[in-house]
C-alpha cells in the first residue's frame, strides 16, 4: 500500500520511461508494485462510426451508379463509397494505456508513452 509518507518524504527511487508502437508487454527493471504507479499517454486511438436511422449515400464520381451498392451477400453487407448524410452517427473510440502486470512487466494495449514511478 502506498502511504502519504512515501509520497511526501520518502522520495522517488526510480523512474523508467519509454514508448511502444503497438500492443505488447514491456520488460522493466524489477519494482516494488506496492510502491509503484504508472503514468501512460495514448499515442493513438481506435474506433468506428456507426450510422443509424435514414441515411443517404452521395456517390463520388460520374461512373458510379446512384444508390447502388456493390458486393455483399446474405451474411456480409455491401460496400459503399461516398459521404453519408442524414440519420444519426455514433462515434466509439478507445485510447491506449499501460499497466503493471508484474514487478517486471508492463502491459500496453496499443501505442503509448509510459513512466513507471517507484517510491522509496
TAJO-V953260 format. One record per pair of residues at least 24 apart in sequence whose ideal C-beta (glycine too) atoms are under 10 Angstrom apart, sorted by the first residue. I is the first residue (numbers start at 1). J is the second residue. D is the distance in Angstrom with one decimal. If there is no record, write none. Layout:
BEGIN
i=I j=J d=D
i=I j=J d=D
END
This chain:
BEGIN
i=1 j=34 d=6.0
i=1 j=35 d=8.8
i=2 j=32 d=9.8
i=2 j=33 d=9.9
i=2 j=34 d=6.7
i=2 j=35 d=5.8
i=2 j=36 d=8.2
i=2 j=37 d=7.3
i=2 j=119 d=6.8
i=3 j=34 d=9.7
i=3 j=35 d=8.8
i=3 j=119 d=9.1
i=5 j=119 d=9.7
i=6 j=34 d=9.4
i=6 j=35 d=6.0
i=6 j=119 d=4.5
i=6 j=120 d=6.9
i=7 j=35 d=9.8
i=7 j=119 d=6.7
i=9 j=120 d=9.0
i=10 j=35 d=8.2
i=10 j=119 d=5.3
i=10 j=120 d=4.2
i=11 j=119 d=7.0
i=11 j=120 d=5.2
i=12 j=117 d=6.3
i=12 j=118 d=7.3
i=12 j=119 d=6.0
i=12 j=120 d=7.4
i=13 j=117 d=8.7
i=13 j=118 d=4.7
i=13 j=119 d=6.0
i=13 j=120 d=4.7
i=14 j=116 d=7.9
i=14 j=117 d=7.7
i=14 j=118 d=4.8
i=14 j=119 d=9.1
i=14 j=120 d=9.4
i=15 j=39 d=9.5
i=15 j=115 d=5.8
i=15 j=116 d=7.1
i=15 j=117 d=5.3
i=15 j=118 d=7.6
i=16 j=106 d=8.4
i=16 j=114 d=8.2
i=16 j=115 d=7.1
i=16 j=116 d=4.3
i=16 j=117 d=8.3
i=16 j=118 d=8.1
i=17 j=113 d=7.4
i=17 j=114 d=6.8
i=17 j=115 d=4.7
i=17 j=116 d=7.6
i=17 j=117 d=9.2
i=18 j=98 d=9.4
i=18 j=106 d=8.7
i=18 j=108 d=9.7
i=18 j=112 d=9.7
i=18 j=113 d=7.3
i=18 j=114 d=6.1
i=18 j=115 d=8.4
i=18 j=116 d=8.8
i=19 j=43 d=6.9
i=19 j=98 d=9.7
i=19 j=108 d=9.0
i=19 j=111 d=7.6
i=19 j=112 d=6.9
i=19 j=113 d=4.3
i=19 j=114 d=7.1
i=20 j=96 d=8.8
i=20 j=98 d=7.7
i=20 j=106 d=8.8
i=20 j=108 d=4.8
i=20 j=109 d=9.8
i=20 j=110 d=8.2
i=20 j=111 d=6.2
i=20 j=112 d=6.3
i=20 j=113 d=8.3
i=20 j=114 d=7.6
i=21 j=108 d=9.6
i=21 j=110 d=9.1
i=21 j=111 d=5.2
i=21 j=112 d=9.4
i=22 j=96 d=9.4
i=22 j=108 d=8.2
i=22 j=109 d=9.7
i=22 j=110 d=6.8
i=22 j=111 d=6.2
i=22 j=112 d=9.9
i=23 j=96 d=7.6
i=23 j=107 d=8.4
i=23 j=108 d=6.1
i=23 j=109 d=5.2
i=23 j=110 d=5.2
i=23 j=111 d=8.2
i=23 j=112 d=9.4
i=24 j=106 d=9.6
i=24 j=107 d=7.8
i=24 j=108 d=6.2
i=24 j=109 d=9.1
i=24 j=110 d=9.3
i=25 j=98 d=9.8
i=25 j=101 d=7.3
i=25 j=102 d=9.4
i=25 j=104 d=9.9
i=25 j=105 d=5.3
i=25 j=106 d=7.1
i=25 j=107 d=5.3
i=25 j=108 d=7.6
i=26 j=98 d=7.4
i=26 j=104 d=9.6
i=26 j=105 d=7.0
i=26 j=106 d=4.5
i=26 j=107 d=7.8
i=26 j=108 d=6.5
i=26 j=114 d=7.5
i=26 j=116 d=9.0
i=27 j=102 d=9.8
i=27 j=104 d=6.0
i=27 j=105 d=6.1
i=27 j=106 d=8.1
i=28 j=100 d=8.4
i=28 j=102 d=9.4
i=28 j=103 d=8.5
i=28 j=104 d=6.0
i=28 j=105 d=7.0
i=28 j=106 d=5.6
i=28 j=114 d=9.1
i=28 j=116 d=5.6
i=28 j=118 d=9.7
i=29 j=103 d=9.3
i=29 j=104 d=7.4
i=29 j=116 d=8.6
i=29 j=118 d=9.0
i=30 j=102 d=9.0
i=30 j=103 d=4.9
i=30 j=104 d=5.0
i=30 j=105 d=9.9
i=30 j=118 d=9.5
i=31 j=100 d=7.6
i=31 j=102 d=9.5
i=31 j=103 d=5.6
i=31 j=104 d=7.8
i=31 j=106 d=9.6
i=31 j=116 d=6.3
i=31 j=117 d=9.0
i=31 j=118 d=4.5
i=31 j=119 d=9.7
i=32 j=103 d=7.1
i=32 j=118 d=6.3
i=32 j=119 d=8.4
i=32 j=120 d=9.4
i=33 j=100 d=5.9
i=33 j=101 d=9.6
i=33 j=102 d=7.7
i=33 j=103 d=5.4
i=33 j=104 d=9.9
i=33 j=118 d=8.9
i=34 j=103 d=9.8
i=34 j=118 d=9.8
i=34 j=119 d=9.5
i=35 j=117 d=9.2
i=35 j=118 d=5.8
i=35 j=119 d=4.6
i=35 j=120 d=7.4
i=36 j=100 d=6.6
i=36 j=103 d=8.3
i=36 j=116 d=6.3
i=36 j=117 d=6.6
i=36 j=118 d=4.4
i=36 j=119 d=7.4
i=37 j=100 d=8.4
i=37 j=115 d=9.0
i=37 j=116 d=8.0
i=37 j=117 d=5.7
i=37 j=118 d=8.5
i=37 j=119 d=8.6
i=38 j=97 d=8.2
i=38 j=98 d=5.6
i=38 j=99 d=6.0
i=38 j=100 d=5.8
i=38 j=106 d=6.7
i=38 j=107 d=9.9
i=38 j=108 d=9.8
i=38 j=114 d=6.1
i=38 j=115 d=7.1
i=38 j=116 d=5.5
i=38 j=117 d=7.6
i=39 j=97 d=9.6
i=39 j=98 d=8.7
i=39 j=113 d=8.7
i=39 j=114 d=6.9
i=39 j=115 d=4.5
i=39 j=116 d=8.2
i=39 j=117 d=6.8
i=40 j=95 d=9.4
i=40 j=96 d=7.7
i=40 j=97 d=4.5
i=40 j=98 d=4.1
i=40 j=99 d=7.8
i=40 j=106 d=8.6
i=40 j=108 d=7.3
i=40 j=109 d=9.6
i=40 j=112 d=4.9
i=40 j=113 d=6.8
i=40 j=114 d=4.5
i=40 j=115 d=7.7
i=40 j=116 d=9.4
i=41 j=95 d=9.0
i=41 j=96 d=9.0
i=41 j=97 d=8.4
i=41 j=98 d=9.3
i=41 j=112 d=6.0
i=41 j=113 d=4.8
i=41 j=114 d=7.8
i=41 j=115 d=9.0
i=42 j=94 d=8.6
i=42 j=95 d=3.9
i=42 j=96 d=4.4
i=42 j=97 d=6.4
i=42 j=98 d=9.6
i=42 j=108 d=9.8
i=42 j=109 d=9.4
i=42 j=110 d=7.1
i=42 j=111 d=7.4
i=42 j=112 d=5.2
i=42 j=113 d=8.5
i=43 j=95 d=9.5
i=43 j=96 d=7.1
i=43 j=108 d=9.9
i=43 j=110 d=8.0
i=43 j=111 d=4.2
i=43 j=112 d=5.4
i=43 j=113 d=6.2
i=44 j=94 d=9.4
i=44 j=95 d=8.2
i=44 j=96 d=6.0
i=44 j=110 d=5.7
i=44 j=111 d=4.3
i=44 j=112 d=7.8
i=45 j=93 d=5.1
i=45 j=94 d=6.4
i=45 j=95 d=5.8
i=45 j=96 d=7.5
i=45 j=110 d=8.3
i=45 j=111 d=9.3
i=46 j=92 d=9.1
i=46 j=93 d=6.9
i=46 j=94 d=4.9
i=46 j=95 d=8.6
i=46 j=96 d=8.0
i=46 j=109 d=9.6
i=46 j=110 d=7.0
i=47 j=91 d=6.6
i=47 j=92 d=4.9
i=47 j=93 d=3.6
i=47 j=94 d=6.0
i=47 j=95 d=9.6
i=48 j=90 d=8.8
i=48 j=91 d=7.9
i=48 j=92 d=5.8
i=48 j=93 d=8.5
i=49 j=84 d=8.6
i=49 j=89 d=5.1
i=49 j=90 d=7.1
i=49 j=91 d=5.3
i=49 j=92 d=7.9
i=49 j=93 d=9.5
i=50 j=88 d=9.1
i=50 j=89 d=6.7
i=50 j=90 d=4.8
i=50 j=91 d=8.2
i=50 j=92 d=7.3
i=51 j=84 d=5.4
i=51 j=85 d=9.7
i=51 j=86 d=8.8
i=51 j=87 d=5.5
i=51 j=88 d=7.4
i=51 j=89 d=5.3
i=51 j=90 d=8.2
i=52 j=87 d=6.0
i=52 j=88 d=5.5
i=52 j=89 d=7.7
i=52 j=90 d=7.0
i=53 j=86 d=7.2
i=53 j=87 d=3.5
i=53 j=88 d=5.0
i=53 j=89 d=9.1
i=54 j=86 d=5.7
i=54 j=87 d=5.4
i=54 j=88 d=9.5
i=55 j=80 d=9.8
i=55 j=84 d=5.1
i=55 j=85 d=6.9
i=55 j=86 d=5.0
i=55 j=87 d=3.8
i=55 j=88 d=8.6
i=55 j=89 d=8.5
i=56 j=82 d=9.4
i=56 j=83 d=9.1
i=56 j=84 d=7.2
i=56 j=85 d=5.1
i=56 j=86 d=4.9
i=56 j=87 d=8.0
i=57 j=81 d=8.3
i=57 j=82 d=5.1
i=57 j=83 d=7.6
i=57 j=84 d=6.0
i=57 j=85 d=8.2
i=57 j=86 d=9.6
i=58 j=82 d=5.0
i=58 j=83 d=5.2
i=58 j=84 d=8.0
i=58 j=85 d=6.4
i=59 j=83 d=9.4
END
